[in-house]
């Protein structure tokens, strides 16, 4: 302290404080921006997921409306799978698979209680790449049928999976729609594999990742600029305080007491003898 004015020790006082302030600013910016991006992504993903569900349900209902119940009701034995009758009954399923390649499988089920029974399956005619599973035979029990399939069969109403379901053939998002099977009711099932669903969601997830990375870079850059600004301000403040302190230092130096000097005697007085 000089002349009652304190100076700033920039190296000891400001380095940690400025770094902490800039870091908190960067973290605050990133927290706000990332929260906004995540909420926006969640809303967009839910919207896209519901769109996929609705499209899958529409496909199942459209295919069910094309099914010939009389032909379907005549398919009762596994040996009929190689017959022309089986192919004719399967035509709506085959057309769906050819027109919408991302559909993994289309099939029909009968029954109202667990277990449901398989009747037709598009896999008999159109195999998926890399799929080593054989198509279920006519009358094969579907032991692990999802609850949505049972509800659709029991209530004879269209139904869509709320979440992907895993069975012995894989993990799928499925839609079911009823049609008249002679005197009874059967359902059409349409499966979209989890891999295909993830492919449709991937661009959205990629944009979220890139947006978060960009937000992190911008937040870091903002923190760096803020740190430079604070350092520049602190340095300018220190310089101004030192400049204001200089006159006080000079006045203090000029006001210091000087050492007493011996009295000077005229030359003639030095030769005088004392009485």
C-alpha positions as CSV (number, residue, x, y, z in Angstrom):
1,X,0.0,0.0,0.0
2,X,1.3,3.4,-0.9
3,X,-0.4,6.6,0.3
4,X,-3.5,4.7,1.5
5,X,-4.2,3.2,-2.0
6,X,-3.9,-0.6,-2.3
7,X,-2.6,-2.3,-5.4
8,X,-3.8,-5.6,-7.0
9,X,-1.4,-8.6,-7.0
10,X,-2.6,-10.0,-10.4
11,X,-0.6,-13.2,-10.4
12,X,-1.8,-14.3,-6.9
13,X,-5.3,-12.9,-6.9
14,X,-6.7,-13.2,-10.4
15,X,-5.4,-16.3,-12.0
16,X,-7.6,-18.8,-10.1
17,X,-10.5,-16.5,-9.8
18,X,-10.6,-15.6,-13.5
19,X,-10.2,-19.2,-14.5
20,X,-13.0,-20.3,-12.1
21,X,-15.4,-17.5,-13.4
22,X,-14.7,-18.4,-17.0
23,X,-15.2,-22.1,-16.4
24,X,-18.5,-21.5,-14.6
25,X,-19.6,-19.4,-17.5
26,X,-18.8,-22.1,-20.1
27,X,-20.5,-24.8,-18.0
28,X,-23.5,-22.6,-17.6
29,X,-23.8,-22.0,-21.3
30,X,-23.3,-25.7,-22.1
31,X,-25.8,-26.8,-19.5
32,X,-28.5,-24.5,-20.9
33,X,-27.9,-25.3,-24.5
34,X,-27.5,-29.0,-24.0
35,X,-30.7,-29.2,-21.9
36,X,-32.6,-27.4,-24.7
37,X,-31.1,-29.7,-27.3
38,X,-32.0,-32.9,-25.4
39,X,-35.6,-31.8,-24.8
40,X,-35.9,-30.9,-28.5
41,X,-34.5,-34.2,-29.5
42,X,-36.8,-36.1,-27.1
43,X,-39.9,-34.4,-28.6
44,X,-38.7,-35.0,-32.1
45,X,-37.9,-38.7,-31.4
46,X,-41.3,-39.2,-29.9
47,X,-43.0,-37.6,-32.8
48,X,-41.0,-39.7,-35.3
49,X,-41.6,-42.9,-33.3
50,X,-45.4,-42.2,-33.2
51,X,-45.3,-41.6,-37.0
52,X,-43.6,-44.9,-37.6
53,X,-46.2,-46.6,-35.3
54,X,-49.1,-45.1,-37.2
55,X,-47.6,-46.0,-40.6
56,X,-47.0,-49.6,-39.5
57,X,-50.6,-49.8,-38.2
58,X,-52.0,-48.4,-41.5
59,X,-50.0,-51.0,-43.4
60,X,-51.4,-53.8,-41.2
61,X,-55.0,-52.5,-41.6
62,X,-54.6,-52.1,-45.4
63,X,-53.2,-55.6,-45.7
64,X,-56.0,-57.1,-43.5
65,X,-58.6,-55.4,-45.7
66,X,-57.1,-57.3,-48.7
67,X,-57.1,-60.7,-47.1
68,X,-59.5,-63.3,-48.6
69,X,-61.0,-64.9,-45.5
70,X,-62.5,-67.9,-47.4
71,X,-59.0,-68.8,-48.8
72,X,-57.4,-68.2,-45.5
73,X,-59.9,-70.4,-43.7
74,X,-59.0,-73.4,-46.0
75,X,-55.3,-73.3,-44.9
76,X,-55.2,-75.9,-42.0
77,X,-52.3,-78.2,-42.6
78,X,-48.5,-77.8,-42.9
79,X,-48.4,-79.8,-46.2
80,X,-50.4,-77.0,-47.8
81,X,-47.5,-74.6,-47.6
82,X,-46.2,-75.8,-50.9
83,X,-49.6,-75.5,-52.6
84,X,-51.0,-72.9,-54.9
85,X,-53.8,-72.3,-52.4
86,X,-51.2,-71.2,-49.8
87,X,-49.7,-68.7,-52.3
88,X,-53.0,-67.3,-53.3
89,X,-54.0,-66.7,-49.7
90,X,-50.6,-65.1,-49.1
91,X,-50.7,-62.6,-52.0
92,X,-51.6,-59.6,-49.8
93,X,-48.6,-60.3,-47.5
94,X,-46.3,-60.8,-50.5
95,X,-47.4,-57.5,-52.1
96,X,-46.8,-55.7,-48.8
97,X,-43.3,-57.1,-48.5
98,X,-42.4,-56.2,-52.1
99,X,-43.8,-52.7,-51.9
100,X,-42.4,-51.9,-48.5
101,X,-39.0,-53.6,-48.3
102,X,-38.2,-52.3,-44.8
103,X,-41.0,-54.5,-43.4
104,X,-39.2,-57.5,-41.9
105,X,-42.2,-59.9,-42.1
106,X,-46.0,-60.1,-42.6
107,X,-48.0,-63.0,-41.3
108,X,-51.4,-64.2,-40.0
109,X,-52.4,-65.6,-36.7
110,X,-55.5,-67.3,-35.5
111,X,-57.0,-67.9,-32.0
112,X,-58.2,-65.7,-29.2
113,X,-56.2,-67.0,-26.3
114,X,-52.6,-67.8,-25.7
115,X,-51.0,-69.5,-27.5
116,X,-51.9,-68.1,-30.9
117,X,-51.3,-70.2,-34.0
118,X,-49.4,-69.3,-37.2
119,X,-51.1,-69.7,-40.6
120,X,-49.5,-67.7,-43.4
121,X,-46.0,-66.1,-43.4
122,X,-44.4,-64.0,-46.1
123,X,-41.0,-65.5,-45.2
124,X,-42.0,-68.6,-47.1
125,X,-41.7,-66.5,-50.3
126,X,-39.4,-63.6,-49.4
127,X,-36.4,-64.1,-47.2
128,X,-34.6,-61.3,-45.4
129,X,-30.9,-60.9,-46.0
130,X,-28.9,-62.7,-43.3
131,X,-32.1,-64.3,-41.9
132,X,-31.4,-68.0,-41.1
133,X,-34.7,-68.7,-39.4
134,X,-37.3,-70.8,-41.2
135,X,-40.8,-69.7,-41.6
136,X,-43.3,-71.1,-39.0
137,X,-45.4,-73.9,-40.3
138,X,-49.1,-73.8,-40.5
139,X,-50.6,-74.4,-37.0
140,X,-47.3,-73.8,-35.2
141,X,-47.9,-72.4,-31.7
142,X,-46.7,-68.8,-31.1
143,X,-45.8,-69.4,-27.4
144,X,-44.2,-66.0,-26.9
145,X,-46.7,-63.9,-28.7
146,X,-46.7,-60.3,-27.4
147,X,-49.5,-59.0,-25.3
148,X,-50.6,-56.6,-28.1
149,X,-51.2,-59.5,-30.5
150,X,-53.4,-61.2,-27.9
151,X,-55.4,-58.1,-27.3
152,X,-55.9,-57.6,-31.0
153,X,-57.0,-61.2,-31.5
154,X,-59.3,-61.1,-28.4
155,X,-60.9,-57.8,-29.1
156,X,-60.7,-58.0,-32.9
157,X,-59.4,-54.4,-33.0
158,X,-56.2,-53.0,-34.6
159,X,-53.3,-52.8,-32.2
160,X,-49.7,-51.4,-32.3
161,X,-46.8,-52.2,-30.0
162,X,-46.0,-49.4,-27.6
163,X,-42.4,-50.6,-27.4
164,X,-40.3,-53.1,-29.4
165,X,-40.9,-56.7,-28.4
166,X,-38.4,-59.6,-28.4
167,X,-39.3,-63.1,-29.4
168,X,-37.4,-66.1,-30.9
169,X,-37.1,-64.4,-34.2
170,X,-35.7,-61.1,-33.0
171,X,-36.8,-57.7,-31.7
172,X,-39.6,-55.9,-33.5
173,X,-42.1,-53.1,-33.5
174,X,-45.3,-54.8,-34.6
175,X,-48.8,-53.8,-35.7
176,X,-51.9,-56.1,-35.8
177,X,-55.2,-55.8,-37.6
178,X,-58.1,-58.2,-37.7
179,X,-59.9,-59.7,-40.7
180,X,-62.7,-62.2,-41.1
181,X,-61.5,-65.8,-41.3
182,X,-64.6,-67.7,-42.2
183,X,-66.8,-67.7,-39.1
184,X,-63.9,-66.7,-36.9
185,X,-61.5,-63.8,-36.8
186,X,-57.8,-63.8,-37.6
187,X,-55.2,-61.1,-37.4
188,X,-52.5,-59.8,-39.8
189,X,-49.2,-59.1,-38.1
190,X,-46.6,-56.7,-39.6
191,X,-43.1,-56.5,-38.1
192,X,-40.5,-53.8,-38.3
193,X,-37.2,-54.9,-37.0
194,X,-35.4,-52.9,-34.3
195,X,-32.4,-52.5,-36.6
196,X,-34.6,-50.8,-39.2
197,X,-36.3,-48.6,-36.6
198,X,-32.8,-47.5,-35.3
199,X,-31.8,-46.7,-38.9
200,X,-34.8,-44.4,-39.2
201,X,-33.9,-42.7,-35.8
202,X,-30.2,-42.5,-36.6
203,X,-30.2,-39.2,-38.4
204,X,-32.0,-37.6,-35.5
205,X,-29.6,-39.1,-33.0
206,X,-26.6,-38.0,-35.1
207,X,-27.9,-34.5,-35.3
208,X,-28.2,-34.5,-31.5
209,X,-24.6,-35.7,-31.1
210,X,-23.2,-33.1,-33.5
211,X,-25.3,-30.4,-31.9
212,X,-24.0,-31.3,-28.4
213,X,-20.4,-31.3,-29.7
214,X,-20.9,-27.9,-31.3
215,X,-22.4,-26.6,-28.2
216,X,-19.5,-27.8,-26.1
217,X,-17.0,-26.1,-28.5
218,X,-18.9,-22.8,-28.5
219,X,-19.2,-22.9,-24.7
220,X,-15.4,-23.5,-24.4
221,X,-14.7,-20.7,-26.8
222,X,-17.0,-18.3,-24.9
223,X,-15.3,-19.2,-21.7
224,X,-11.9,-18.5,-23.3
225,X,-13.0,-15.1,-24.6
226,X,-14.5,-14.3,-21.2
227,X,-11.2,-15.3,-19.5
228,X,-9.2,-13.0,-21.8
229,X,-11.6,-10.1,-21.2
230,X,-11.3,-10.5,-17.4
231,X,-7.5,-10.7,-17.6
232,X,-7.4,-7.6,-19.8
233,X,-9.7,-5.7,-17.5
234,X,-7.7,-6.7,-14.4
235,X,-4.5,-5.7,-16.1
236,X,-5.9,-2.3,-17.1
237,X,-7.2,-1.8,-13.5
238,X,-3.8,-2.6,-12.1
239,X,-2.1,-0.2,-14.5
240,X,-4.6,2.6,-13.6
241,X,-4.1,2.0,-9.9
242,X,-0.3,2.1,-10.3
243,X,-0.5,5.3,-12.3
244,X,-2.8,6.9,-9.7
245,X,-0.4,5.8,-6.9
246,X,2.8,7.4,-8.5
247,X,2.1,11.0,-7.3
248,X,1.7,9.7,-3.8
249,X,5.0,8.0,-4.0
250,X,6.7,11.1,-5.3
251,X,5.2,13.3,-2.5
252,X,6.3,10.8,0.1
253,X,9.9,10.9,-1.2
254,X,10.0,14.7,-1.3
255,X,8.5,15.0,2.2
256,X,11.2,12.9,3.9
257,X,13.2,15.0,6.6
258,X,16.8,15.9,5.7
259,X,19.8,15.6,8.1
260,X,20.7,18.7,10.1
261,X,23.7,20.7,8.6
262,X,26.5,22.2,10.7
263,X,26.2,26.0,11.0
264,X,28.5,27.9,8.7
265,X,30.8,30.6,10.1
266,X,32.3,33.5,8.2
267,X,36.1,33.3,7.6
268,X,36.9,36.2,9.9
269,X,35.0,34.6,12.7
270,X,37.1,31.5,12.6
271,X,40.3,33.4,13.4
272,X,38.8,35.2,16.4
273,X,40.1,34.1,19.8
274,X,37.7,33.8,22.6
275,X,38.3,36.2,25.5
